[in-house]
């Protein structure tokens, strides 16, 4: 009976060591990845807010000037382009860093 309970206990806690790591145990790479994810999630949230605004303008019953509509559309496009450009630049920097450390 004791062996079964020990096996079950080890199965239940198999990922506890990984989940309970403290900040000191994280490498600089882990911290950098989390910062990148935070930046991307912030940019995604901003883009979602812009899309919500655009949907409200499109679905509203009140007459809205086309200038406002096109400005919102332009702003949405700029946010998307800046976010994708930042992602590309970060990938290029990461690739160059990886190759330089291998040499």
BELDARA-V873603 format. One record per backbone hydrogen bond with DSSP energy under -0.5 kcal/mol. CO is the residue of the C=O (numbers start at 1). NH is the residue of the N-H. If there is no record, write none. Layout:
{{CO:NH} {CO:NH}}
This chain:
{{1:5} {2:6} {3:7} {4:8} {5:9} {6:10} {7:11} {8:12} {9:13} {11:14} {13:16} {13:17} {15:19} {16:20} {18:21} {22:25} {22:26} {23:26} {27:31} {28:32} {29:33} {30:34} {31:35} {32:36} {33:37} {34:38} {35:39} {36:40} {37:41} {38:42} {39:43} {40:44} {41:45} {42:46} {43:47} {44:48} {45:49} {46:50} {47:51} {48:52} {49:53} {50:54} {51:55} {52:56} {53:57} {54:58} {55:59} {56:60} {65:69} {66:70} {67:71} {68:72} {69:73} {70:74} {71:75} {72:76} {73:77} {74:78} {75:79} {76:80} {77:81} {78:82} {79:83} {80:84} {81:85} {82:86} {83:87} {84:88} {85:89} {86:90} {87:91} {88:92} {89:93} {90:94} {91:95} {92:96} {93:97} {94:98} {95:99} {96:100} {97:101} {98:102} {99:103}}
